[in-house]
Amino acid sequence: MRTSHILLLCILGHALFASVFCNHAGGPEDCCFEYHQRSLNKKYVRSYYMTDYRCPRTAAVLTTMKDVTICVDPKLPWVVRVMKSLDEKNF
């Protein structure tokens, strides 16, 4: 009788730990699901970074001088100019 109780507790404990580990799986921190439609002047953009490759949509995340983050399409010409300008400034 005690062996069956111990086995049952082990199975239950394993199930609880498995659910905890699955909920905290390593994935991208933040992804963009929509692009900002309007262009921004490069003087208002402080920095940028690219989203993780595991995100469903590739995006550049621009950070403004007021610490607002904006998701944009990195293939747009104005975004390319802003990123190039920031890269040259930081180089």
Contact map, one row per residue, 1 for C-alpha under 8 A:
1111100000000000000000000000000000000000000000000000000000000000000000000000000000000000000
1111110000000000000000000000000000000000000000000000000000000000000000000000000000000000000
1111111000000000000000000000000000000000000000000000000000000000000000000000000000000000000
1111111100000000000000000000000000000000000000000000000000000000000000000000000000000000000
1111111110000000000000000000000000000000000000000000000000000000000000000000000000000000000
0111111111000000000000000000000000000000000000000000000000000000000000000000000000000000000
0011111111100000000000000000000000000000000000000000000000000000000000000000000000000000000
0001111111110000000000000000000000000000000000000000000000000000000000000000000000000000000
0000111111111000000000000000000000000000000000000000000000000000000000000000000000000000000
0000011111111100000000000000000000000000000000000000000000000000000000000000000000000000000
0000001111111110000000000000000000000000000000000000000000000000000000000000000000000000000
0000000111111111000000000000000000000000000000000000000000000000000000000000000000000000000
0000000011111111100000000000000000000000000000000000000000000000000000000000000000000000000
0000000001111111110000000000000000000000000000000000000000000000000000000000000000000000000
0000000000111111111000000000000000000000000000000000000000000000000000000000000000000000000
0000000000011111111100000000000000000000000000000000000000000000000000000000000000000000000
0000000000001111111110000000000000000000000000000000000000000000000000000000000000000000000
0000000000000111111111000000000000000000000000000000000000000000000000000000000000000000000
0000000000000011111111100000000000000000000000000000000000000000000000000000000000000000000
0000000000000001111111110000000000000000000000000000000000000000000000000000000000000000000
0000000000000000111111111000000000000000000000000000000000000000000000000000000000000000000
0000000000000000011111111000000000000000000000000000000000000000000000000000000000000000000
0000000000000000001111111000000000000000000000000000000000000000000000000000000000000000000
0000000000000000000111111100000000000000000000000000000000000000000000000000000000000000000
0000000000000000000011111110000000000000000000000000000000000000000000000000000000000000000
0000000000000000000000011111000000000000000000000000000000000000000000000000000000000000000
0000000000000000000000001111100000000000000000000000010000000000000000000000000000000000000
0000000000000000000000000111111000000000000000000001011000000000000000000000000000000000000
0000000000000000000000000011111000000000000000000001000000000000000000000000000000000000000
0000000000000000000000000001111100000000000000000011000000000000000000000000000000000000000
0000000000000000000000000001111110000000000000000011001110000000000000000000000000000000000
0000000000000000000000000000011111100000000000000010001011100000000000100000000000000000000
0000000000000000000000000000001111100000000000000000000110000000000000000000000000000000000
0000000000000000000000000000000111110000000000000000000000000000000000110000000000000000000
0000000000000000000000000000000111111000000000000000000000100000000001111000000000000000000
0000000000000000000000000000000001111110000000000000000000000000000001111000000000000000000
0000000000000000000000000000000000111110000000000000000000000000000000010000000000000000000
0000000000000000000000000000000000011111000000000000000000000000000000000000000000000000000
0000000000000000000000000000000000011111100000000000000000000000000000000000011000000000000
0000000000000000000000000000000000000111110110000000000000000000000000000000000000000000000
0000000000000000000000000000000000000011111110000000000000000000000000000000000000000000000
0000000000000000000000000000000000000001111110000000000000000000000000000000000001001000000
0000000000000000000000000000000000000000111111000000000000000000000000000000000000000000000
0000000000000000000000000000000000000001111111000000000000000001100000000000000000000000000
0000000000000000000000000000000000000001111111110000000000000111100000000000000001000000000
0000000000000000000000000000000000000000001111110000000000000111100000000000000000000100000
0000000000000000000000000000000000000000000011111000000000000111000000000000000000000100000
0000000000000000000000000000000000000000000011111100000000011110000000000000000000100000000
0000000000000000000000000000000000000000000000111110000000011100000000000000000000000000000
0000000000000000000000000000000000000000000000011111000001111000000000000000000000000000000
0000000000000000000000000000011100000000000000001111101001111000000000000000000000000000000
0000000000000000000000000001111000000000000000000111111001000000000000000000000000000000000
0000000000000000000000000000000000000000000000000011111101000000000000000000000000000000000
0000000000000000000000000011000000000000000000000001111100000000000000000000000000000000000
0000000000000000000000000001001100000000000000000011111111000000000000000000000000000000000
0000000000000000000000000000001010000000000000000000111111000000000000000000000000000000000
0000000000000000000000000000001110000000000000000000001111100000000000000000000000000000000
0000000000000000000000000000000100000000000000000111101111110000000000001100000000000000000
0000000000000000000000000000000100100000000000000110000011111000000000111100000000000000000
0000000000000000000000000000000000000000000000011110000001111100000000111100000000000000000
0000000000000000000000000000000000000000000000011110000000111110000011110000000000000000000
0000000000000000000000000000000000000000000011111000000000011111000011110000000000000000000
0000000000000000000000000000000000000000000011110000000000001111111111000000000000000000000
0000000000000000000000000000000000000000000111100000000000000111111111000000000000000000000
0000000000000000000000000000000000000000000111000000000000000011111100000000000000000000000
0000000000000000000000000000000000000000000000000000000000000011111100000000000000000000000
0000000000000000000000000000000000000000000000000000000000000011111110000000000000000000000
0000000000000000000000000000000000000000000000000000000000000011111111000000000000000000000
0000000000000000000000000000000000000000000000000000000000001111001111100000000000000000000
0000000000000000000000000000000000110000000000000000000000001111000111110000000000000000000
0000000000000000000000000000000101110000000000000000000000111100000011111000000000000000000
0000000000000000000000000000000001111000000000000000000000111100000001111100001000000000000
0000000000000000000000000000000000110000000000000000000001110000000000111111001000000000000
0000000000000000000000000000000000000000000000000000000001110000000000011111001100000000000
0000000000000000000000000000000000000000000000000000000000000000000000001111101100000000000
0000000000000000000000000000000000000000000000000000000000000000000000001111111100000000000
0000000000000000000000000000000000000000000000000000000000000000000000000011111110000000000
0000000000000000000000000000000000000010000000000000000000000000000000000001111111000000000
0000000000000000000000000000000000000010000000000000000000000000000000011111111111100000000
0000000000000000000000000000000000000000000000000000000000000000000000000111111111110000000
0000000000000000000000000000000000000000000000000000000000000000000000000000111111111000000
0000000000000000000000000000000000000000010010000000000000000000000000000000011111111100000
0000000000000000000000000000000000000000000000010000000000000000000000000000001111111110000
0000000000000000000000000000000000000000000000000000000000000000000000000000000111111111000
0000000000000000000000000000000000000000010000000000000000000000000000000000000011111111100
0000000000000000000000000000000000000000000001100000000000000000000000000000000001111111110
0000000000000000000000000000000000000000000000000000000000000000000000000000000000111111111
0000000000000000000000000000000000000000000000000000000000000000000000000000000000011111111
0000000000000000000000000000000000000000000000000000000000000000000000000000000000001111111
0000000000000000000000000000000000000000000000000000000000000000000000000000000000000111111
0000000000000000000000000000000000000000000000000000000000000000000000000000000000000011111
